Amino acid sequence: MPELVCSAQSCVYNNAMYCSRGDIEVGGRNATVCQDTCCESFKERQGTSASNSMGTPSANTDIRCAAEHCQYNQNCCCSAGHVDVSGAAACRCEETECTTFTK
């Protein structure tokens, strides 16, 4: 299970740069660069509260990956030891990306 650090702090699942969802899905089936990927599990936090009530954050997260051209994609599962998802100002999943993606 990869260690996930996520800068999409506007995501309801983000708690201190860790994901409280437990699993995520990275999209970008035909991606050739990291900008073509996204965290399809991203859900924008509503309201002004920075608190997270969606679960317990964890550094280790199951990652399903649709990016067929990524070297870490092993049968639609991420095999990287460490994954970074960016999108500090994201409001939609398309504004996030897996910066660990490597063709």
LUMFI-491547 format. One record per atom (N, C-alpha, C, O): atom name; residue number from 1; y, x, z. Coordinates in nm, 2 decimals, decimal comma, always signed. Layout:
N
REC/kero/zakol/Y/X/Z
REC/CA/NUM/Y/X/Z
...
This chain:
103
REC/kero/zakol/Y/X/Z
REC/N/1/-0,12/+0,08/+0,00
REC/CA/1/+0,00/+0,00/+0,00
REC/C/1/+0,12/+0,09/+0,00
REC/O/1/+0,14/+0,17/+0,09
REC/N/2/+0,21/+0,08/-0,10
REC/CA/2/+0,33/+0,16/-0,11
REC/C/2/+0,43/+0,14/+0,00
REC/O/2/+0,44/+0,03/+0,06
REC/N/3/+0,50/+0,24/+0,04
REC/CA/3/+0,62/+0,23/+0,13
REC/C/3/+0,73/+0,18/+0,04
REC/O/3/+0,77/+0,24/-0,06
REC/N/4/+0,80/+0,07/+0,08
REC/CA/4/+0,90/+0,01/+0,00
REC/C/4/+1,03/+0,02/+0,07
REC/O/4/+1,04/-0,02/+0,19
REC/N/5/+1,14/+0,07/+0,01
REC/CA/5/+1,27/+0,07/+0,06
REC/C/5/+1,36/-0,01/-0,04
REC/O/5/+1,35/+0,02/-0,16
REC/N/6/+1,43/-0,11/+0,01
REC/CA/6/+1,50/-0,20/-0,08
REC/C/6/+1,65/-0,21/-0,04
REC/O/6/+1,68/-0,23/+0,07
REC/N/7/+1,74/-0,18/-0,14
REC/CA/7/+1,88/-0,19/-0,11
REC/C/7/+1,94/-0,32/-0,15
REC/O/7/+2,06/-0,34/-0,14
REC/N/8/+1,86/-0,42/-0,19
REC/CA/8/+1,91/-0,56/-0,22
REC/C/8/+1,93/-0,63/-0,09
REC/O/8/+1,85/-0,72/-0,06
REC/N/9/+2,04/-0,60/-0,02
REC/CA/9/+2,07/-0,65/+0,11
REC/C/9/+2,11/-0,80/+0,11
REC/O/9/+2,11/-0,86/+0,21
REC/N/10/+2,14/-0,85/-0,01
REC/CA/10/+2,17/-1,00/-0,02
REC/C/10/+2,04/-1,08/-0,04
REC/O/10/+2,05/-1,20/-0,05
REC/N/11/+1,93/-1,02/-0,04
REC/CA/11/+1,80/-1,09/-0,05
REC/C/11/+1,76/-1,14/+0,09
REC/O/11/+1,77/-1,07/+0,19
REC/N/12/+1,71/-1,26/+0,09
REC/CA/12/+1,67/-1,33/+0,22
REC/C/12/+1,56/-1,25/+0,29
REC/O/12/+1,54/-1,26/+0,41
REC/N/13/+1,48/-1,18/+0,21
REC/CA/13/+1,37/-1,10/+0,27
REC/C/13/+1,40/-0,96/+0,32
REC/O/13/+1,32/-0,90/+0,38
REC/N/14/+1,52/-0,92/+0,29
REC/CA/14/+1,57/-0,78/+0,32
REC/C/14/+1,61/-0,78/+0,47
REC/O/14/+1,70/-0,86/+0,51
REC/N/15/+1,55/-0,69/+0,55
REC/CA/15/+1,59/-0,67/+0,69
REC/C/15/+1,59/-0,52/+0,71
REC/O/15/+1,49/-0,46/+0,72
REC/N/16/+1,71/-0,47/+0,72
REC/CA/16/+1,73/-0,32/+0,75
REC/C/16/+1,66/-0,24/+0,64
REC/O/16/+1,60/-0,14/+0,67
REC/N/17/+1,67/-0,28/+0,51
REC/CA/17/+1,62/-0,21/+0,40
REC/C/17/+1,47/-0,22/+0,38
REC/O/17/+1,41/-0,15/+0,29
REC/N/18/+1,40/-0,30/+0,46
REC/CA/18/+1,26/-0,33/+0,45
REC/C/18/+1,24/-0,47/+0,41
REC/O/18/+1,33/-0,56/+0,43
REC/N/19/+1,13/-0,50/+0,35
REC/CA/19/+1,10/-0,63/+0,31
REC/C/19/+1,01/-0,71/+0,41
REC/O/19/+0,91/-0,66/+0,46
REC/N/20/+1,06/-0,83/+0,44
REC/CA/20/+0,98/-0,91/+0,54
REC/C/20/+0,89/-1,01/+0,47
REC/O/20/+0,82/-1,09/+0,53
REC/N/21/+0,88/-1,00/+0,33
REC/CA/21/+0,80/-1,10/+0,26
REC/C/21/+0,65/-1,06/+0,27
REC/O/21/+0,57/-1,15/+0,28
REC/N/22/+0,62/-0,93/+0,27
REC/CA/22/+0,48/-0,89/+0,28
REC/C/22/+0,42/-0,85/+0,15
REC/O/22/+0,33/-0,76/+0,14
REC/N/23/+0,47/-0,91/+0,04
REC/CA/23/+0,43/-0,87/-0,09
REC/C/23/+0,55/-0,90/-0,19
REC/O/23/+0,62/-0,99/-0,16
REC/N/24/+0,56/-0,83/-0,30
REC/CA/24/+0,66/-0,86/-0,40
REC/C/24/+0,60/-0,84/-0,53
REC/O/24/+0,49/-0,79/-0,55
REC/N/25/+0,67/-0,89/-0,63
REC/CA/25/+0,63/-0,88/-0,77
REC/C/25/+0,74/-0,82/-0,85
REC/O/25/+0,85/-0,86/-0,85
REC/N/26/+0,70/-0,71/-0,92
REC/CA/26/+0,80/-0,64/-1,00
REC/C/26/+0,78/-0,69/-1,15
REC/O/26/+0,66/-0,68/-1,20
REC/N/27/+0,88/-0,73/-1,21
REC/CA/27/+0,87/-0,78/-1,35
REC/C/27/+0,92/-0,68/-1,44
REC/O/27/+0,98/-0,58/-1,41
REC/N/28/+0,90/-0,71/-1,57
REC/CA/28/+0,94/-0,62/-1,68
REC/C/28/+0,83/-0,57/-1,76
REC/O/28/+0,81/-0,45/-1,78
REC/N/29/+0,75/-0,66/-1,81
REC/CA/29/+0,63/-0,63/-1,88
REC/C/29/+0,64/-0,53/-1,99
REC/O/29/+0,56/-0,44/-2,00
REC/N/30/+0,75/-0,53/-2,07
REC/CA/30/+0,77/-0,44/-2,17
REC/C/30/+0,87/-0,33/-2,14
REC/O/30/+0,92/-0,26/-2,23
REC/N/31/+0,90/-0,31/-2,01
REC/CA/31/+1,00/-0,21/-1,97
REC/C/31/+0,97/-0,07/-2,02
REC/O/31/+0,85/-0,03/-2,02
REC/N/32/+1,07/+0,00/-2,06
REC/CA/32/+1,06/+0,14/-2,10
REC/C/32/+1,15/+0,23/-2,01
REC/O/32/+1,14/+0,35/-2,01
REC/N/33/+1,24/+0,16/-1,94
REC/CA/33/+1,33/+0,23/-1,84
REC/C/33/+1,34/+0,14/-1,72
REC/O/33/+1,31/+0,02/-1,73
REC/N/34/+1,38/+0,20/-1,60
REC/CA/34/+1,38/+0,12/-1,48
REC/C/34/+1,48/+0,00/-1,49
REC/O/34/+1,46/-0,10/-1,42
REC/N/35/+1,58/+0,01/-1,57
REC/CA/35/+1,68/-0,10/-1,58
REC/C/35/+1,61/-0,22/-1,65
REC/O/35/+1,67/-0,33/-1,64
REC/N/36/+1,50/-0,21/-1,71
REC/CA/36/+1,43/-0,32/-1,77
REC/C/36/+1,34/-0,39/-1,67
REC/O/36/+1,27/-0,49/-1,71
REC/N/37/+1,33/-0,34/-1,54
REC/CA/37/+1,25/-0,40/-1,44
REC/C/37/+1,33/-0,49/-1,35
REC/O/37/+1,45/-0,48/-1,35
REC/N/38/+1,27/-0,57/-1,26
REC/CA/38/+1,34/-0,64/-1,16
REC/C/38/+1,24/-0,68/-1,05
REC/O/38/+1,12/-0,68/-1,07
REC/N/39/+1,29/-0,71/-0,94
REC/CA/39/+1,21/-0,77/-0,83
REC/C/39/+1,21/-0,92/-0,85
REC/O/39/+1,31/-0,99/-0,81
REC/N/40/+1,10/-0,97/-0,90
REC/CA/40/+1,10/-1,12/-0,93
REC/C/40/+1,08/-1,20/-0,80
REC/O/40/+1,10/-1,32/-0,80
REC/N/41/+1,06/-1,13/-0,68
REC/CA/41/+1,05/-1,20/-0,56
REC/C/41/+1,18/-1,21/-0,49
REC/O/41/+1,19/-1,28/-0,38
REC/N/42/+1,29/-1,15/-0,55
REC/CA/42/+1,42/-1,16/-0,49
REC/C/42/+1,47/-1,31/-0,47
REC/O/42/+1,45/-1,39/-0,57
REC/N/43/+1,52/-1,34/-0,36
REC/CA/43/+1,58/-1,47/-0,33
REC/C/43/+1,71/-1,45/-0,26
REC/O/43/+1,71/-1,39/-0,15
REC/N/44/+1,82/-1,49/-0,31
REC/CA/44/+1,95/-1,47/-0,25
REC/C/44/+1,96/-1,54/-0,12
REC/O/44/+1,93/-1,66/-0,10
REC/N/45/+2,01/-1,46/-0,02
REC/CA/45/+2,04/-1,52/+0,11
REC/C/45/+2,16/-1,61/+0,10
REC/O/45/+2,26/-1,58/+0,04
REC/N/46/+2,15/-1,73/+0,16
REC/CA/46/+2,26/-1,83/+0,16
REC/C/46/+2,33/-1,82/+0,29
REC/O/46/+2,27/-1,79/+0,39
REC/N/47/+2,46/-1,85/+0,29
REC/CA/47/+2,54/-1,86/+0,41
REC/C/47/+2,59/-1,72/+0,44
REC/O/47/+2,58/-1,62/+0,37
REC/N/48/+2,66/-1,71/+0,56
REC/CA/48/+2,72/-1,59/+0,60
REC/C/48/+2,64/-1,50/+0,70
REC/O/48/+2,67/-1,39/+0,73
REC/N/49/+2,53/-1,56/+0,74
REC/CA/49/+2,44/-1,49/+0,84
REC/C/49/+2,37/-1,37/+0,78
REC/O/49/+2,31/-1,39/+0,67
REC/N/50/+2,37/-1,26/+0,84
REC/CA/50/+2,30/-1,14/+0,79
REC/C/50/+2,16/-1,14/+0,86
REC/O/50/+2,08/-1,05/+0,82
REC/N/51/+2,13/-1,23/+0,94
REC/CA/51/+2,00/-1,23/+1,01
REC/C/51/+1,89/-1,27/+0,91
REC/O/51/+1,92/-1,34/+0,81
REC/N/52/+1,77/-1,24/+0,94
REC/CA/52/+1,66/-1,27/+0,85
REC/C/52/+1,56/-1,34/+0,94
REC/O/52/+1,51/-1,29/+1,04
REC/N/53/+1,53/-1,46/+0,89
REC/CA/53/+1,43/-1,54/+0,96
REC/C/53/+1,30/-1,56/+0,88
REC/O/53/+1,22/-1,66/+0,90
REC/N/54/+1,28/-1,48/+0,78
REC/CA/54/+1,17/-1,49/+0,69
REC/C/54/+1,04/-1,42/+0,73
REC/O/54/+0,95/-1,42/+0,65
REC/N/55/+1,04/-1,35/+0,84
REC/CA/55/+0,92/-1,28/+0,88
REC/C/55/+0,96/-1,14/+0,94
REC/O/55/+1,07/-1,11/+0,96
REC/N/56/+0,85/-1,06/+0,96
REC/CA/56/+0,87/-0,93/+1,02
REC/C/56/+0,88/-0,83/+0,91
REC/O/56/+0,79/-0,82/+0,82
REC/N/57/+0,99/-0,75/+0,91
REC/CA/57/+1,00/-0,64/+0,81
REC/C/57/+0,90/-0,53/+0,82
REC/O/57/+0,85/-0,50/+0,93
REC/N/58/+0,86/-0,48/+0,71
REC/CA/58/+0,76/-0,37/+0,71
REC/C/58/+0,79/-0,27/+0,60
REC/O/58/+0,84/-0,31/+0,49
REC/N/59/+0,77/-0,14/+0,63
REC/CA/59/+0,79/-0,04/+0,53
REC/C/59/+0,68/-0,05/+0,42
REC/O/59/+0,71/-0,01/+0,31
REC/N/60/+0,56/-0,09/+0,46
REC/CA/60/+0,45/-0,10/+0,36
REC/C/60/+0,44/-0,24/+0,31
REC/O/60/+0,42/-0,34/+0,38
REC/N/61/+0,44/-0,25/+0,18
REC/CA/61/+0,43/-0,38/+0,11
REC/C/61/+0,34/-0,38/-0,01
REC/O/61/+0,34/-0,28/-0,09
REC/N/62/+0,26/-0,48/-0,03
REC/CA/62/+0,18/-0,50/-0,15
REC/C/62/+0,28/-0,53/-0,26
REC/O/62/+0,37/-0,61/-0,25
REC/N/63/+0,26/-0,45/-0,37
REC/CA/63/+0,35/-0,47/-0,49
REC/C/63/+0,26/-0,50/-0,61
REC/O/63/+0,19/-0,41/-0,66
REC/N/64/+0,28/-0,62/-0,66
REC/CA/64/+0,22/-0,65/-0,79
REC/C/64/+0,32/-0,61/-0,90
REC/O/64/+0,44/-0,64/-0,88
REC/N/65/+0,27/-0,55/-1,01
REC/CA/65/+0,36/-0,50/-1,11
REC/C/65/+0,32/-0,54/-1,25
REC/O/65/+0,21/-0,52/-1,29
REC/N/66/+0,42/-0,60/-1,32
REC/CA/66/+0,39/-0,64/-1,45
REC/C/66/+0,44/-0,54/-1,56
REC/O/66/+0,41/-0,55/-1,68
REC/N/67/+0,50/-0,43/-1,51
REC/CA/67/+0,55/-0,33/-1,60
REC/C/67/+0,44/-0,24/-1,66
REC/O/67/+0,39/-0,14/-1,60
REC/N/68/+0,39/-0,29/-1,77
REC/CA/68/+0,27/-0,23/-1,83
REC/C/68/+0,28/-0,08/-1,86
REC/O/68/+0,18/-0,01/-1,87
REC/N/69/+0,40/-0,03/-1,89
REC/CA/69/+0,42/+0,11/-1,93
REC/C/69/+0,45/+0,20/-1,82
REC/O/69/+0,48/+0,32/-1,84
REC/N/70/+0,45/+0,15/-1,69
REC/CA/70/+0,48/+0,24/-1,58
REC/C/70/+0,36/+0,32/-1,54
REC/O/70/+0,24/+0,26/-1,54
REC/N/71/+0,37/+0,44/-1,51
REC/CA/71/+0,26/+0,53/-1,48
REC/C/71/+0,19/+0,49/-1,35
REC/O/71/+0,08/+0,53/-1,32
REC/N/72/+0,26/+0,42/-1,26
REC/CA/72/+0,21/+0,37/-1,13
REC/C/72/+0,14/+0,24/-1,14
REC/O/72/+0,08/+0,20/-1,04
REC/N/73/+0,14/+0,17/-1,25
REC/CA/73/+0,08/+0,04/-1,27
REC/C/73/-0,07/+0,06/-1,29
REC/O/73/-0,12/+0,12/-1,39
REC/N/74/-0,15/+0,02/-1,19
REC/CA/74/-0,30/+0,03/-1,19
REC/C/74/-0,35/-0,11/-1,18
REC/O/74/-0,36/-0,17/-1,08
REC/N/75/-0,39/-0,17/-1,30
REC/CA/75/-0,44/-0,31/-1,30
REC/C/75/-0,34/-0,41/-1,23
REC/O/75/-0,38/-0,49/-1,15
REC/N/76/-0,21/-0,39/-1,27
REC/CA/76/-0,11/-0,48/-1,22
REC/C/76/-0,08/-0,46/-1,07
REC/O/76/-0,02/-0,55/-1,01
REC/N/77/-0,12/-0,35/-1,01
REC/CA/77/-0,08/-0,32/-0,87
REC/C/77/-0,01/-0,18/-0,87
REC/O/77/-0,05/-0,09/-0,95
REC/N/78/+0,09/-0,17/-0,79
REC/CA/78/+0,16/-0,04/-0,78
REC/C/78/+0,08/+0,06/-0,70
REC/O/78/+0,04/+0,03/-0,59
REC/N/79/+0,07/+0,18/-0,76
REC/CA/79/-0,01/+0,29/-0,69
REC/C/79/+0,08/+0,40/-0,64
REC/O/79/+0,04/+0,50/-0,59
REC/N/80/+0,22/+0,38/-0,66
REC/CA/80/+0,31/+0,48/-0,61
REC/C/80/+0,30/+0,49/-0,46
REC/O/80/+0,28/+0,38/-0,39
REC/N/81/+0,33/+0,60/-0,40
REC/CA/81/+0,33/+0,61/-0,25
REC/C/81/+0,45/+0,56/-0,19
REC/O/81/+0,45/+0,51/-0,08
REC/N/82/+0,56/+0,57/-0,27
REC/CA/82/+0,70/+0,52/-0,22
REC/C/82/+0,77/+0,45/-0,34
REC/O/82/+0,77/+0,50/-0,45
REC/N/83/+0,82/+0,34/-0,31
REC/CA/83/+0,89/+0,26/-0,41
REC/C/83/+1,03/+0,23/-0,36
REC/O/83/+1,05/+0,18/-0,25
REC/N/84/+1,13/+0,24/-0,45
REC/CA/84/+1,27/+0,20/-0,42
REC/C/84/+1,31/+0,09/-0,51
REC/O/84/+1,29/+0,10/-0,64
REC/N/85/+1,36/-0,02/-0,45
REC/CA/85/+1,42/-0,13/-0,53
REC/C/85/+1,57/-0,13/-0,51
REC/O/85/+1,61/-0,13/-0,39
REC/N/86/+1,64/-0,13/-0,61
REC/CA/86/+1,79/-0,13/-0,60
REC/C/86/+1,85/-0,26/-0,64
REC/O/86/+1,78/-0,35/-0,70
REC/N/87/+1,97/-0,29/-0,59
REC/CA/87/+2,04/-0,41/-0,62
REC/C/87/+2,13/-0,45/-0,51
REC/O/87/+2,12/-0,57/-0,46
REC/N/88/+2,21/-0,36/-0,46
REC/CA/88/+2,29/-0,39/-0,34
REC/C/88/+2,38/-0,51/-0,35
REC/O/88/+2,40/-0,58/-0,25
REC/N/89/+2,43/-0,54/-0,47
REC/CA/89/+2,52/-0,65/-0,49
REC/C/89/+2,45/-0,76/-0,57
REC/O/89/+2,52/-0,85/-0,62
REC/N/90/+2,32/-0,76/-0,57
REC/CA/90/+2,24/-0,86/-0,65
REC/C/90/+2,26/-1,00/-0,60
REC/O/90/+2,26/-1,03/-0,48
REC/N/91/+2,27/-1,10/-0,69
REC/CA/91/+2,27/-1,24/-0,66
REC/C/91/+2,16/-1,31/-0,73
REC/O/91/+2,12/-1,42/-0,70
REC/N/92/+2,09/-1,24/-0,83
REC/CA/92/+1,98/-1,29/-0,90
REC/C/92/+1,88/-1,18/-0,91
REC/O/92/+1,91/-1,06/-0,91
REC/N/93/+1,75/-1,21/-0,94
REC/CA/93/+1,65/-1,11/-0,95
REC/C/93/+1,68/-1,01/-1,06
REC/O/93/+1,64/-0,89/-1,06
REC/N/94/+1,74/-1,06/-1,17
REC/CA/94/+1,77/-0,98/-1,29
REC/C/94/+1,87/-0,87/-1,25
REC/O/94/+1,89/-0,77/-1,33
REC/N/95/+1,93/-0,88/-1,14
REC/CA/95/+2,03/-0,77/-1,10
REC/C/95/+1,97/-0,67/-1,00
REC/O/95/+2,04/-0,59/-0,95
REC/N/96/+1,84/-0,68/-0,99
REC/CA/96/+1,76/-0,58/-0,91
REC/C/96/+1,68/-0,49/-1,01
REC/O/96/+1,66/-0,53/-1,13
REC/N/97/+1,63/-0,38/-0,96
REC/CA/97/+1,54/-0,30/-1,05
REC/C/97/+1,45/-0,21/-0,96
REC/O/97/+1,49/-0,17/-0,85
REC/N/98/+1,34/-0,18/-1,01
REC/CA/98/+1,25/-0,08/-0,95
REC/C/98/+1,29/+0,06/-1,00
REC/O/98/+1,26/+0,10/-1,11
REC/N/99/+1,36/+0,13/-0,92
REC/CA/99/+1,40/+0,27/-0,96
REC/C/99/+1,29/+0,37/-0,96
REC/O/99/+1,32/+0,48/-1,00
REC/N/100/+1,18/+0,33/-0,91
REC/CA/100/+1,06/+0,42/-0,91
REC/C/100/+0,99/+0,42/-1,05
REC/O/100/+0,91/+0,51/-1,08
REC/N/101/+1,02/+0,32/-1,13
REC/CA/101/+0,95/+0,31/-1,26
REC/C/101/+0,96/+0,44/-1,33
REC/O/101/+1,07/+0,50/-1,35
REC/N/102/+0,85/+0,48/-1,38
REC/CA/102/+0,84/+0,60/-1,47
REC/C/102/+0,75/+0,57/-1,58
REC/O/102/+0,63/+0,53/-1,56
REC/N/103/+0,80/+0,59/-1,70
REC/CA/103/+0,71/+0,56/-1,82
REC/C/103/+0,61/+0,67/-1,84
REC/O/103/+0,53/+0,66/-1,94
